[in-house]
Amino acid sequence: MNGYQITFFTHQDKRHKGKQVGEWLLHLAQELGLGGATLLTGGESFGHHRRIHSAHFFELADQPVEVMIAVTTEEADKLLDRLKAEGVHLFYVKTPIEFGVLGAPDQ
């Protein structure tokens, strides 16, 4: 199947509607009926403000977070339209991909 990998970049202390943005995105993907999403945490990053974000032993609030979703063209449009309507400020990368499933499903 052809579609897109959309990867969102944020950090642990960024919130939308009272939830961490990464967690909120996972729930939104589920609500929209998307096939899945993965939340990854990073050790260190920097963004357009050139400020270093990092996970420290005592403080994880500034830890970089990435949410990755593989979607069809229609799902990508639905997701991005919803994010625009929500007014959430997020940096993302949208890359054309081929995706599918191999093997028998887990029992």
MDAnalysis code that builds the backbone (N, CA, C; Angstrom):
import MDAnalysis as mda
import numpy as np

u = mda.Universe.empty(321, n_residues=107, atom_resindex=np.repeat(np.arange(107), 3), trajectory=True)
u.add_TopologyAttr("name", ["N", "CA", "C"] * 107)
u.add_TopologyAttr("resid", np.arange(1, 108))
u.add_TopologyAttr("resname", ["MET", "ASN", "GLY", "TYR", "GLN", "ILE", "THR", "PHE", "PHE", "THR", "HIS", "GLN", "ASP", "LYS", "ARG", "HIS", "LYS", "GLY", "LYS", "GLN", "VAL", "GLY", "GLU", "TRP", "LEU", "LEU", "HIS", "LEU", "ALA", "GLN", "GLU", "LEU", "GLY", "LEU", "GLY", "GLY", "ALA", "THR", "LEU", "LEU", "THR", "GLY", "GLY", "GLU", "SER", "PHE", "GLY", "HIS", "HIS", "ARG", "ARG", "ILE", "HIS", "SER", "ALA", "HIS", "PHE", "PHE", "GLU", "LEU", "ALA", "ASP", "GLN", "PRO", "VAL", "GLU", "VAL", "MET", "ILE", "ALA", "VAL", "THR", "THR", "GLU", "GLU", "ALA", "ASP", "LYS", "LEU", "LEU", "ASP", "ARG", "LEU", "LYS", "ALA", "GLU", "GLY", "VAL", "HIS", "LEU", "PHE", "TYR", "VAL", "LYS", "THR", "PRO", "ILE", "GLU", "PHE", "GLY", "VAL", "LEU", "GLY", "ALA", "PRO", "ASP", "GLN"])
u.atoms.positions = np.array([
    [0.845, -1.158, 0.000],
    [0.000, 0.000, 0.000],
    [0.900, 1.233, 0.000],
    [0.477, 2.267, -0.680],
    [1.233, 3.509, -0.708],
    [0.565, 4.549, 0.181],
    [1.371, 5.398, 0.754],
    [0.850, 6.444, 1.619],
    [1.974, 7.307, 2.126],
    [1.889, 7.682, 3.392],
    [2.864, 8.589, 3.985],
    [3.251, 8.135, 5.382],
    [4.482, 8.416, 5.728],
    [4.906, 8.347, 7.122],
    [4.922, 9.787, 7.603],
    [4.137, 10.058, 8.631],
    [4.124, 11.398, 9.211],
    [4.757, 11.281, 10.591],
    [5.788, 12.069, 10.797],
    [6.501, 12.069, 12.066],
    [6.372, 13.456, 12.683],
    [5.877, 13.491, 13.908],
    [5.712, 14.730, 14.655],
    [6.812, 14.827, 15.696],
    [7.350, 16.030, 15.886],
    [8.422, 16.255, 16.847],
    [7.948, 17.266, 17.891],
    [8.100, 16.908, 19.151],
    [7.691, 17.778, 20.244],
    [8.580, 17.481, 21.443],
    [8.166, 17.889, 22.626],
    [8.909, 17.540, 23.836],
    [7.933, 17.243, 24.954],
    [8.433, 16.576, 25.973],
    [7.615, 15.988, 27.034],
    [6.694, 16.992, 27.741],
    [7.136, 18.222, 27.920],
    [6.315, 19.159, 28.694],
    [5.320, 19.955, 27.855],
    [5.281, 19.747, 26.551],
    [4.300, 20.452, 25.714],
    [2.940, 19.781, 25.879],
    [1.895, 20.598, 26.081],
    [0.563, 20.070, 26.355],
    [-0.472, 20.623, 25.381],
    [-1.521, 19.813, 25.170],
    [-2.702, 20.225, 24.393],
    [-3.912, 19.595, 25.074],
    [-4.876, 20.419, 25.421],
    [-6.088, 19.966, 26.114],
    [-5.763, 19.193, 27.390],
    [-4.734, 19.641, 28.115],
    [-4.381, 19.050, 29.394],
    [-3.564, 17.775, 29.329],
    [-3.259, 17.293, 28.126],
    [-2.457, 16.065, 27.977],
    [-1.127, 16.401, 27.318],
    [-0.135, 15.551, 27.567],
    [1.112, 15.697, 26.830],
    [0.798, 15.514, 25.346],
    [1.406, 16.336, 24.493],
    [1.087, 16.316, 23.062],
    [1.313, 14.935, 22.452],
    [2.397, 14.259, 22.823],
    [2.652, 12.917, 22.272],
    [1.532, 11.953, 22.613],
    [1.120, 11.942, 23.858],
    [0.020, 11.075, 24.293],
    [-1.285, 11.476, 23.604],
    [-1.533, 12.780, 23.498],
    [-2.735, 13.277, 22.836],
    [-2.775, 12.832, 21.373],
    [-1.615, 12.876, 20.684],
    [-1.552, 12.427, 19.291],
    [-1.880, 10.940, 19.165],
    [-1.378, 10.116, 20.091],
    [-1.692, 8.683, 20.063],
    [-3.197, 8.458, 20.181],
    [-3.833, 9.165, 21.104],
    [-5.277, 9.023, 21.285],
    [-6.042, 9.536, 20.071],
    [-5.558, 10.621, 19.455],
    [-6.200, 11.149, 18.253],
    [-6.110, 10.137, 17.112],
    [-4.939, 9.522, 16.928],
    [-4.777, 8.510, 15.874],
    [-5.749, 7.358, 16.096],
    [-5.913, 6.951, 17.337],
    [-6.850, 5.880, 17.682],
    [-8.288, 6.314, 17.391],
    [-8.632, 7.533, 17.798],
    [-9.977, 8.074, 17.563],
    [-10.306, 8.152, 16.074],
    [-9.312, 8.494, 15.249],
    [-9.528, 8.613, 13.810],
    [-9.510, 7.261, 13.104],
    [-9.240, 6.190, 13.848],
    [-9.237, 4.850, 13.263],
    [-8.001, 4.527, 12.449],
    [-6.904, 5.204, 12.719],
    [-5.668, 4.936, 11.993],
    [-5.099, 3.594, 12.447],
    [-4.270, 2.986, 11.602],
    [-3.762, 1.646, 11.863],
    [-2.824, 1.524, 13.042],
    [-2.236, 2.620, 13.466],
    [-1.322, 2.585, 14.604],
    [-0.459, 3.820, 14.641],
    [0.210, 4.005, 15.750],
    [1.135, 5.120, 15.933],
    [2.160, 4.694, 16.975],
    [3.353, 5.224, 16.864],
    [4.412, 4.887, 17.800],
    [4.982, 6.158, 18.402],
    [5.104, 6.173, 19.715],
    [5.696, 7.296, 20.430],
    [7.101, 6.895, 20.856],
    [8.074, 7.700, 20.491],
    [9.468, 7.448, 20.828],
    [10.001, 8.627, 21.627],
    [10.839, 8.347, 22.611],
    [11.488, 9.423, 23.347],
    [12.960, 9.459, 22.987],
    [13.510, 10.650, 22.950],
    [14.904, 10.826, 22.573],
    [15.736, 11.340, 23.723],
    [17.015, 11.317, 23.524],
    [17.931, 11.793, 24.538],
    [18.197, 13.278, 24.427],
    [18.297, 13.776, 23.181],
    [18.644, 15.173, 22.992],
    [18.223, 15.616, 21.597],
    [17.834, 16.887, 21.471],
    [17.468, 17.449, 20.173],
    [17.570, 18.963, 20.229],
    [17.449, 19.608, 19.069],
    [17.250, 21.048, 19.042],
    [16.335, 21.370, 17.886],
    [15.633, 22.491, 17.988],
    [14.665, 22.881, 16.970],
    [14.978, 24.248, 16.395],
    [13.962, 24.862, 15.805],
    [14.167, 26.119, 15.099],
    [14.612, 27.268, 16.003],
    [14.392, 27.164, 17.311],
    [14.865, 28.189, 18.238],
    [16.323, 27.974, 18.626],
    [16.915, 26.869, 18.135],
    [18.322, 26.518, 18.372],
    [18.606, 26.149, 19.822],
    [17.578, 25.915, 20.605],
    [17.719, 25.553, 22.011],
    [17.826, 24.034, 22.136],
    [18.767, 23.548, 22.930],
    [18.931, 22.112, 23.148],
    [17.836, 21.618, 24.097],
    [17.148, 20.554, 23.692],
    [16.180, 19.856, 24.544],
    [16.820, 18.522, 24.916],
    [16.744, 18.165, 26.190],
    [17.356, 16.891, 26.580],
    [16.678, 16.313, 27.807],
    [16.843, 15.001, 27.961],
    [16.340, 14.289, 29.135],
    [17.458, 14.277, 30.165],
    [17.168, 14.778, 31.341],
    [18.130, 14.762, 32.434],
    [17.653, 13.759, 33.478],
    [18.558, 13.266, 34.272],
    [18.233, 12.249, 35.263],
    [17.099, 12.692, 36.183],
    [17.117, 13.937, 36.632],
    [16.106, 14.407, 37.578],
    [14.939, 15.126, 36.909],
    [15.069, 15.508, 35.652],
    [14.042, 16.303, 34.991],
    [13.828, 15.805, 33.563],
    [12.677, 15.189, 33.307],
    [12.375, 14.676, 31.974],
    [11.441, 15.594, 31.189],
    [11.038, 16.725, 31.761],
    [10.054, 17.607, 31.137],
    [10.493, 18.088, 29.759],
    [11.776, 18.259, 29.556],
    [12.283, 18.792, 28.296],
    [12.714, 17.679, 27.328],
    [12.400, 16.429, 27.645],
    [12.813, 15.295, 26.824],
    [12.155, 15.357, 25.443],
    [12.933, 15.170, 24.376],
    [12.360, 15.150, 23.034],
    [11.413, 13.955, 22.857],
    [10.330, 14.180, 22.105],
    [9.333, 13.145, 21.830],
    [9.025, 13.159, 20.333],
    [8.901, 11.957, 19.768],
    [8.589, 11.791, 18.357],
    [7.399, 10.845, 18.262],
    [6.409, 11.202, 17.443],
    [5.272, 10.317, 17.187],
    [5.259, 10.032, 15.694],
    [5.309, 8.727, 15.353],
    [5.390, 8.290, 13.974],
    [4.129, 7.522, 13.597],
    [3.562, 7.869, 12.416],
    [2.325, 7.254, 11.962],
    [2.455, 6.951, 10.470],
    [2.086, 5.746, 10.036],
    [2.027, 5.384, 8.619],
    [0.558, 5.390, 8.201],
    [0.227, 6.165, 7.168],
    [-1.164, 6.360, 6.783],
    [-1.333, 6.397, 5.264],
    [-2.564, 6.156, 4.837],
    [-2.906, 6.347, 3.425],
    [-3.019, 7.848, 3.146],
    [-3.151, 8.207, 1.892],
    [-3.311, 9.619, 1.528],
    [-4.550, 10.216, 2.181],
    [-5.651, 9.468, 2.156],
    [-6.900, 9.955, 2.749],
    [-6.764, 10.135, 4.265],
    [-6.109, 9.171, 4.912],
    [-5.895, 9.265, 6.364],
    [-4.989, 10.442, 6.715],
    [-3.967, 10.670, 5.882],
    [-3.059, 11.799, 6.114],
    [-3.833, 13.110, 6.050],
    [-4.678, 13.245, 5.038],
    [-5.485, 14.459, 4.896],
    [-6.403, 14.645, 6.098],
    [-7.058, 13.566, 6.518],
    [-7.972, 13.625, 7.658],
    [-7.224, 14.034, 8.934],
    [-6.047, 13.442, 9.154],
    [-5.251, 13.742, 10.337],
    [-4.784, 15.198, 10.337],
    [-4.203, 15.637, 9.230],
    [-3.671, 16.994, 9.180],
    [-4.785, 18.038, 9.241],
    [-5.921, 17.759, 8.626],
    [-7.070, 18.672, 8.719],
    [-7.534, 18.801, 10.168],
    [-7.573, 17.682, 10.879],
    [-7.998, 17.695, 12.280],
    [-7.011, 18.486, 13.142],
    [-5.712, 18.301, 12.885],
    [-4.703, 19.035, 13.649],
    [-4.800, 20.539, 13.396],
    [-5.066, 20.916, 12.152],
    [-5.259, 22.339, 11.839],
    [-6.471, 22.881, 12.584],
    [-7.559, 22.127, 12.596],
    [-8.784, 22.549, 13.285],
    [-8.560, 22.670, 14.791],
    [-7.715, 21.800, 15.356],
    [-7.410, 21.820, 16.788],
    [-6.516, 23.000, 17.165],
    [-5.791, 23.529, 16.185],
    [-4.898, 24.653, 16.448],
    [-3.634, 24.290, 17.195],
    [-3.291, 23.009, 17.196],
    [-2.083, 22.575, 17.899],
    [-0.854, 22.932, 17.051],
    [0.171, 23.486, 17.704],
    [1.409, 23.907, 17.027],
    [2.398, 22.743, 17.078],
    [2.696, 22.156, 15.900],
    [3.583, 20.989, 15.821],
    [4.444, 21.055, 14.576],
    [5.700, 20.655, 14.706],
    [6.554, 20.451, 13.538],
    [6.375, 19.003, 13.100],
    [6.279, 18.769, 11.779],
    [6.141, 17.407, 11.278],
    [6.907, 17.229, 9.976],
    [7.176, 15.973, 9.655],
    [7.774, 15.584, 8.383],
    [6.834, 14.562, 7.752],
    [6.473, 14.774, 6.491],
    [5.561, 13.881, 5.763],
    [6.333, 13.311, 4.578],
    [6.553, 11.990, 4.617],
    [7.385, 11.324, 3.624],
    [6.584, 10.248, 2.889],
    [6.616, 10.229, 1.529],
    [5.930, 9.158, 0.795],
    [6.579, 7.803, 1.100],
    [5.730, 6.779, 1.337],
    [6.244, 5.440, 1.667],
    [5.360, 4.365, 1.039],
    [5.891, 3.152, 1.035],
    [5.118, 1.944, 0.767],
    [5.092, 1.185, 2.079],
    [3.902, 0.689, 2.480],
    [3.822, -0.050, 3.737],
    [2.851, -1.208, 3.608],
    [2.973, -2.156, 4.523],
    [2.124, -3.335, 4.530],
    [2.445, -4.190, 5.739],
    [1.854, -5.385, 5.757],
    [2.049, -6.320, 6.865],
    [2.525, -7.641, 6.285],
    [3.481, -8.271, 6.946],
    [3.990, -9.571, 6.532],
    [3.654, -10.607, 7.588],
    [3.511, -11.843, 7.187],
    [3.315, -12.936, 8.130],
    [1.910, -13.021, 8.702],
    [1.700, -14.047, 9.506],
    [0.404, -14.289, 10.142],
    [0.256, -13.384, 11.360],
    [-0.965, -12.981, 11.665],
    [-1.172, -12.149, 12.854],
    [-0.844, -12.917, 14.143],
    [-0.417, -12.156, 15.166],
    [-0.146, -12.761, 16.475],
    [-1.428, -13.295, 17.063],
    [-1.329, -14.419, 17.777],
    [-2.517, -15.012, 18.387],
    [-2.792, -14.461, 19.727],
])
